[in-house]
């Protein structure tokens, strides 16, 4: 029996009922299937693929075609989870028509359930045009990694009153425009609490404290595959780096010593 699919409507009901929303990134079929079978609510095909899959320093280099490839792979592994795909840098900022074309390509070529983009008032026309085409949109405020060169640092955002007020205003604008949810990244917990209590749509946090309606983490960080990234907000649930390294080292040793394959492992 296929479990009940998660939809944007179900996420709205989860917020209304006080049920927290679980969200994780995935970039391929195998991990997506594992996460889906584990019961994750939302899978984000994040532009963090630029970092953890391609080895770039920032999220900026990844292309729309590459995001479509990753999202297509993820969708094939999912039966229940809601799958949201990041619009990559350069695919929506220049004008709203390009934003719509990018969103439609993702929806048509991947089978994903919605898109996510960074920014508030400055990308509102793009949000409106994408929503008008019937594509669900998740917003993203606070630390917006695609703007890292403008910020110059990955430090906590919206600590100052002016930036905090803009973030609150942007959250309301995104809700009023029709976004089904908002990600808040690396902002003070009490500011995130205020936003989550003000807007009616789900607020998903990453480094935004415990008062959000849900949480999202990058799979490589959560599973301990990436050992270099250790911010305060990260809880590492597994340390896959060590056992994977040890397993490969045992394999190398067995190959070198001609212990693998054994008589039982050949035809």
Secondary structure, DSSP 8 states (H G I E B T S, - for coil): -------HHHHHHHHHTT--EEEEE--SHHHHHHHHHHT-SEEEE-TTHHHHTT--SSSTT--HHHHHHHHHHHHTT-SSSEEEEE--TTSSSS-HHHHHHHHHHHHHHH--SEEE--BSGGGHHHHHHHHHTT--EEEEEES-GGGHHHH-S-S-B--SHHHHHHHHHHHHHHHHHT-SEEEEESB-HHHHHHHHHH-SSEEEEESS-TTSSEEEE-HHHHTTS--S---TT------HHHHHHHHHHHHHHHHHTT-SS-GGG--
